[in-house]
Amino acid sequence: MPTTDIDILSQVLRTIRLRGSIFFCSKLSAPWGMTLTTTEHPRFHIVLEGSCWLQAEDMAEPVHMHAGDFVLLTHGSAHWIADDPNSDRIASETAAAAYQNGKPLFSGSKVSTRLLCGRFHFDSRSQHPLITTLPSNIRTINVEKIERNWLHQTALLINEELEQRRAGVDVLIDRICETLFVQILRSDGALQHKQSGFLAALHDPIISRALQCIHNRLSHEWTVENLAAQCNLSRSAFASRFQQKIGIAPIAYLTLWRMQNALRMLRDTPLSLAQIADHLGYSSDMALSKAFKRFYDDTPGGIRKTLRSEFHLTP
């Protein structure tokens, strides 16, 4: 039985290899507008100064953003952003390329908006419910709260570093972007009107208890029955609640978390397969190899050869 609570969110974020980058940060003079196509990466926009409008393909109507407001499109959905809903728009790739070449578009004597845009990246093999169960967009619009101010100040710090371009700026901004993502997940906007999903599960005392058991004692022979007992629920009530909150069954989550930790250990440690199997509760390296092959459609040895060099984030 676990004796202390652990920070599950931090564990998950380390395992999925969160990375972040900025692809656009500029002072814009009206009229201006950009369209962004669908991508596999979450993207975010933060207004540093002035205002703008944004609408994603799954939004019924555009939202009006002001300084300090942010929107995170968690599933990389197509959207547009502009000074006015009726302004002409160009492809974001064109605007981003001009910005990165030091020739920003939409320049003028009167700045209407200062905008920071970026993306987050995760190891594509890490389909953790933290990411897959996030709402399609997370936003804080015109809300005076502490977390909104934190996000705004973090964005201003990124902007200052981009303007000064001191040594180490690229690495520093990547790390700040990771901090930004954690702040977004901890904001009220991430949980607003959300009754299910991994973030909601962390706030559910019963399911959070089960997750603590799994994450604290990953090598234990967990079953639905003994997890339910830890939560003082019947087997059926516990299984139903877990499935409703997280989207997968308890043992499916246990397997997923073991496999993602196997991936992490293969990538980040010199441990042998037998040692990893022991850490994760498998009877032998052969048992782990079979489970790993079923889950990733590749062998541990095959993946280990490429894992440590393949994770690169292109802006």
C-alpha positions in Angstrom: 0.0 0.0 0.0 1.5 3.4 -0.9 2.6 5.5 2.0 3.1 8.8 0.2 1.4 10.5 -2.7 3.5 11.1 -5.8 3.2 13.7 -8.5 1.6 11.7 -11.2 1.4 14.6 -13.6 5.1 15.2 -13.5 5.8 11.5 -14.0 3.6 11.4 -17.1 5.1 14.6 -18.6 8.7 13.2 -18.1 7.7 9.9 -19.8 6.0 11.4 -22.9 9.0 13.6 -23.5 7.3 17.0 -23.7 9.1 19.5 -25.9 8.0 23.0 -27.0 9.0 25.6 -29.5 8.0 29.1 -30.8 7.2 29.4 -34.5 6.0 33.0 -34.5 6.3 36.1 -32.3 5.7 39.4 -33.9 4.2 42.9 -33.7 1.3 43.1 -36.1 -0.4 46.1 -37.7 -4.0 45.8 -38.9 -5.3 44.5 -41.1 -3.7 41.0 -40.7 -4.8 37.4 -40.7 -3.4 33.9 -40.9 -4.8 30.4 -41.5 -3.3 27.3 -39.9 -3.9 23.8 -41.3 -4.4 20.7 -39.2 -1.3 19.2 -37.6 -0.6 16.4 -35.1 1.0 18.8 -32.7 -0.8 20.9 -30.1 -0.5 24.7 -30.9 -1.0 27.7 -28.7 -1.5 31.5 -29.2 -1.0 34.1 -26.5 -1.8 37.7 -26.9 0.9 39.9 -25.4 -0.6 43.2 -26.4 -3.7 44.5 -28.1 -6.4 42.0 -29.3 -7.3 39.6 -32.1 -9.9 37.0 -33.1 -9.5 33.3 -33.4 -11.8 30.4 -34.6 -11.0 26.7 -34.8 -12.9 24.3 -37.0 -14.7 22.9 -33.9 -15.7 26.3 -32.5 -19.2 27.5 -33.1 -18.1 31.1 -33.3 -14.8 33.1 -33.1 -13.4 34.2 -29.7 -12.1 37.7 -29.1 -8.8 37.6 -27.3 -7.1 40.4 -25.4 -3.7 40.9 -23.8 -3.1 38.0 -21.4 -5.5 35.6 -23.1 -4.4 32.3 -24.4 -5.8 29.4 -26.5 -4.3 26.0 -26.7 -5.5 23.8 -29.6 -4.7 20.5 -28.0 -5.3 18.3 -31.1 -3.8 20.6 -33.6 -7.1 21.4 -35.3 -7.2 23.8 -38.2 -8.0 27.4 -37.3 -7.6 31.1 -38.3 -6.4 34.1 -36.3 -6.7 37.7 -37.4 -7.2 41.3 -36.2 -10.8 41.1 -37.4 -13.1 38.2 -38.5 -13.4 39.8 -41.9 -9.7 40.4 -42.6 -8.0 38.7 -45.5 -5.7 35.8 -44.3 -2.6 34.2 -45.6 -1.1 30.8 -44.9 0.7 30.7 -41.5 3.7 29.0 -43.2 4.3 32.2 -45.2 4.1 34.5 -42.2 6.3 32.1 -40.1 8.9 31.9 -42.9 9.1 35.7 -43.2 9.4 36.0 -39.4 12.2 33.5 -39.2 14.0 35.2 -42.0 13.9 38.5 -40.2 11.4 40.1 -42.5 8.1 39.9 -40.6 4.9 40.6 -42.5 2.0 42.9 -41.3 4.5 45.6 -40.2 3.4 49.1 -39.8 3.7 52.3 -37.8 0.7 51.4 -35.6 0.8 48.1 -33.8 -2.6 46.5 -33.1 -1.4 43.2 -31.7 1.7 41.5 -30.3 1.3 37.8 -30.7 3.2 34.7 -29.5 2.5 31.4 -31.2 4.1 28.0 -30.5 3.7 24.3 -30.6 4.2 21.3 -28.3 5.6 17.9 -29.2 5.4 14.5 -27.5 7.0 11.2 -28.3 4.5 9.8 -30.9 4.6 6.4 -29.2 3.3 7.8 -26.0 -0.4 7.9 -26.5 -1.1 8.6 -22.8 -4.6 9.5 -21.8 -3.3 12.8 -20.4 -3.0 14.0 -24.0 -5.7 11.9 -25.8 -8.4 13.0 -23.3 -7.7 16.7 -23.2 -10.5 18.9 -24.5 -10.1 20.0 -28.1 -9.2 23.5 -26.9 -8.2 25.1 -23.6 -8.6 28.8 -23.2 -8.6 31.6 -20.7 -10.4 34.6 -22.2 -11.0 37.8 -20.2 -10.7 36.1 -16.8 -8.8 37.9 -14.1 -7.1 35.0 -12.2 -3.7 34.2 -10.8 -3.0 31.5 -13.4 -3.9 33.8 -16.3 -1.3 36.3 -15.0 1.3 33.5 -14.7 0.8 32.5 -18.3 1.0 36.1 -19.5 4.2 36.7 -17.5 5.8 33.5 -18.9 4.8 34.5 -22.4 6.4 38.0 -21.9 9.6 36.3 -20.7 9.7 34.3 -23.9 9.2 37.4 -25.9 12.0 39.3 -24.1 14.4 36.4 -24.7 13.5 36.3 -28.4 14.2 40.0 -28.7 17.5 40.0 -26.9 18.8 36.8 -28.5 21.4 36.1 -25.9 23.6 32.9 -25.9 21.6 29.8 -25.1 18.2 31.4 -26.0 16.9 28.5 -28.0 17.4 26.0 -25.3 16.0 28.4 -22.7 12.9 29.1 -24.7 12.2 25.4 -25.2 12.4 24.8 -21.4 10.2 27.8 -20.7 7.6 26.5 -23.3 7.5 23.2 -21.3 6.8 25.2 -18.2 4.1 27.0 -20.1 2.4 23.7 -21.0 2.4 22.6 -17.3 0.9 26.0 -16.3 -1.8 25.5 -19.0 -2.7 22.1 -17.7 -3.0 23.4 -14.1 -5.2 26.3 -15.2 -9.0 26.3 -14.6 -9.4 26.4 -18.4 -8.1 22.9 -18.6 -10.8 21.5 -16.4 -13.7 23.8 -17.2 -16.9 21.9 -18.1 -14.8 18.6 -18.1 -16.2 15.7 -16.2 -13.9 13.1 -17.7 -10.3 12.8 -18.9 -7.0 12.2 -17.2 -6.8 15.7 -15.6 -10.3 15.2 -14.1 -9.3 11.8 -12.9 -6.4 13.3 -10.9 -9.0 15.4 -9.1 -11.3 12.4 -8.4 -10.3 11.1 -5.0 -11.2 7.5 -5.9 -9.6 7.2 -9.3 -6.6 9.3 -8.1 -6.1 6.7 -5.4 -6.0 3.9 -7.9 -3.5 5.9 -10.1 -1.3 6.4 -7.0 -1.3 2.7 -6.4 -0.3 1.9 -10.0 2.3 4.7 -10.3 3.8 4.0 -6.8 4.1 0.2 -7.2 4.3 -0.5 -10.8 5.8 -4.0 -10.3 2.9 -5.1 -8.0 0.5 -7.8 -9.3 -2.4 -5.4 -9.6 -5.8 -6.7 -10.6 -9.1 -4.9 -10.9 -10.2 -6.6 -7.7 -7.3 -5.4 -5.5 -7.3 -1.9 -7.1 -11.0 -1.7 -6.3 -10.3 -2.8 -2.7 -7.7 -0.1 -2.3 -10.5 2.4 -3.3 -13.2 0.8 -1.1 -15.4 0.1 -4.1 -16.9 -3.0 -5.6 -15.1 -4.4 -8.6 -17.8 -3.4 -11.1 -18.3 0.1 -9.6 -14.6 0.8 -9.7 -14.1 -0.5 -13.2 -17.0 1.5 -14.5 -15.8 4.7 -12.8 -12.2 4.2 -14.0 -13.4 3.6 -17.6 -15.7 6.7 -17.5 -13.0 9.0 -16.2 -9.9 7.9 -18.2 -11.4 6.2 -21.2 -9.7 2.9 -20.9 -10.1 -0.1 -18.4 -7.8 -0.2 -15.3 -5.7 -3.1 -16.5 -5.4 -1.5 -20.0 -4.0 1.6 -18.2 -1.6 -0.5 -16.1 -0.3 -2.2 -19.3 0.0 1.2 -21.1 1.9 2.8 -18.2 4.3 -0.2 -17.9 5.0 -0.1 -21.6 5.6 3.6 -21.6 8.0 3.2 -18.7 9.7 0.3 -20.6 10.2 2.7 -23.5 11.6 5.4 -21.1 14.1 3.0 -19.5 15.2 1.7 -22.9 15.8 5.3 -24.0 17.2 6.8 -20.9 19.0 4.1 -18.9 21.6 1.4 -19.5 19.4 -1.2 -17.7 19.2 -4.7 -19.3 15.9 -6.0 -20.5 15.8 -8.4 -17.5 16.3 -5.5 -15.1 13.6 -3.5 -16.8 11.3 -6.5 -16.6 11.9 -6.8 -12.9 11.2 -3.1 -12.4 7.9 -3.4 -14.2 6.6 -6.6 -12.7 7.2 -9.0 -15.5 8.4 -12.5 -14.7 11.2 -12.5 -17.3 12.7 -10.5 -20.1 10.9 -12.9 -22.5 7.5 -12.0 -20.9 8.3 -8.3 -21.2 9.5 -8.7 -24.8 6.2 -10.4 -25.8 4.1 -7.7 -24.2 6.3 -4.9 -25.7 6.0 -6.4 -29.2 2.2 -6.6 -28.9 2.0 -3.0 -27.7 4.5 -1.3 -30.0 4.8 -3.8 -32.9 8.5 -3.8 -32.5 11.1 -5.5 -30.2 12.8 -3.7 -27.3 16.1 -4.3 -29.0 14.9 -2.9 -32.2 13.5 0.3 -30.6 16.5 0.8 -28.4 18.8 1.2 -31.4 17.1 4.3 -32.6 15.3 5.8 -29.6 18.1 8.0 -28.2 18.8 9.8 -31.5 15.4 10.1 -33.2 13.6 12.6 -31.0 14.1 16.0 -32.7 11.6 18.9 -32.8 11.5 21.0 -35.9 10.0 24.5 -35.4 
